[in-house]
Amino acid sequence: MPAMRRVLLLRVVLACRRLSSDVSRPAQAWNVLFFGSDTFSNFSLQALNELRGSDGNGCVVDKIQVVTRSPKWCGRQKSVLKYPPIFDLTTKLQLPRPITCDTKQEMLALSKLTASRPGVPGSGGPFNAIIAVSFGKLIPGDLIRAVPLALNVHPSLLPRHKGSAPIQRALLEGDSFTGVTIQTLHPDRFDHGAVVAQTQPLSVATLLSAGRLTDCGSENLPRRTAILMDQLGAKGAQMLSQTLRERLYLPQNRVQTPTAYKASYARRITTEDKRIDWTRDSAAELLDKLETLGPLHAFKEATTAAKKAAQKTAMKRVLFHECSVLENTGLHNDEPGAFEYDKEHDCIVVCCRGSTLLRVARLQFEGFSVERAGQFMVRLRKRCGTLCEKLAFL
């Protein structure tokens, strides 16, 4: 009898293992067209690469072809050609060189990669999956419909913060919690696919305190945005790997569409979002905004000619690069936007809403390089003329 029980127990264990293997192993290996561009994308690409040949019963992912955006000229006088960060990781992982696509027509041309090519030596199987992670362009419906699997990794708890800037909007709106969602790609609209998997709500404060996971200096991201991009990128990559291994993309395995989160749209960040309103923002709020969006700007009045008869008033943009909050030591003028130079600490002190003070160490006058506060003040008369004595930013 004990021997019979052991046999039955062994059969049950083997049956459970077979069932687990059937669930976790895909019916076919995925040949993935991976659409991505930034540091957030890199985490998911790394996870996909680790799935190549990772399953002892047959690999989950076979081939990966990265599709990304074209490099852009940037910097002063467009002197630097900047490649998306995913280029470097693609090279490091020894994957094929990325295909660059910026238009609908260029993306539709990829359809030929999803078709079978019998008789072509070394071609392997056609690409049968699309995974998009922070690509920034709507992938055409005809291309999505050409493959059996099309997924997107999105850094928010959908339907909250649909759109192109979910991380920045979560920070700007003071969200206490955020997360990552995996959804199917909708053929016509951004972020309207079926939810496949979603993290539990993650504390924004906890994620920020955890710090960065990478050192991707090429993107030059603001501190808070960089941290959330890393932390959510790692969570999303882990969930993407689980989704593919356990076939959570199958309709019967998907999570129920969440109802706890109010739908909202995370619109693209614009130049106007980075403009300072001294009457609306406190010093602490401005520091948080700078660490979310990067350098903020205000304006300084200036005269455009040396001769009084020809003088006109112009508004010159001033960028604020390095700031901190200063305990209120009092200014002679406490009007929002008024500023003074603190020679001892080589900084400009600006009055903000509620008489809070912003200490500015490095800033940039329109048409000139970034400079220390002392240099800025010395050159103010030459740049602003008689209006240099009006110590106020608008």
Sequence and secondary structure as in RCSB ss.txt:
>XXXX:A:sequence
MPAMRRVLLLRVVLACRRLSSDVSRPAQAWNVLFFGSDTFSNFSLQALNELRGSDGNGCVVDKIQVVTRSPKWCG
RQKSVLKYPPIFDLTTKLQLPRPITCDTKQEMLALSKLTASRPGVPGSGGPFNAIIAVSFGKLIPGDLIRAVPLA
LNVHPSLLPRHKGSAPIQRALLEGDSFTGVTIQTLHPDRFDHGAVVAQTQPLSVATLLSAGRLTDCGSENLPRRT
AILMDQLGAKGAQMLSQTLRERLYLPQNRVQTPTAYKASYARRITTEDKRIDWTRDSAAELLDKLETLGPLHAFK
EATTAAKKAAQKTAMKRVLFHECSVLENTGLHNDEPGAFEYDKEHDCIVVCCRGSTLLRVARLQFEGFSVERAGQ
FMVRLRKRCGTLCEKLAFL
>XXXX:A:secstr
 HHHHHHHHHHHHHHHHHHHHHHHS SS EEEEEEE SHHHHHHHHHHHHTBT STTS SEEEEEEEE   EEES
GGG EEE  THHHHHHHTT    EE  SHHHHHGGGGGGS  TT TT  S   EEEEES  S   HHHHTTSSEE
EEEESS TTTTEES HHHHHHHTT SEE  EEEE  SSSTT S EEEE   EEHHHHHHH  S   GGG   HHH
HHHHHHHHHHHHHHHHHHHHTTTTSGGGS     SS   EE    GGGGB  TTT  HHHHHHHHHHHSSEEEEE
EEES SSGGG  EEEEEEEEEEEEEE     S  STTBEEEETTTTEEEEE GGG EEEEEEEEETTS  EEHHH
HHHTHHHHHGGGGG  B  
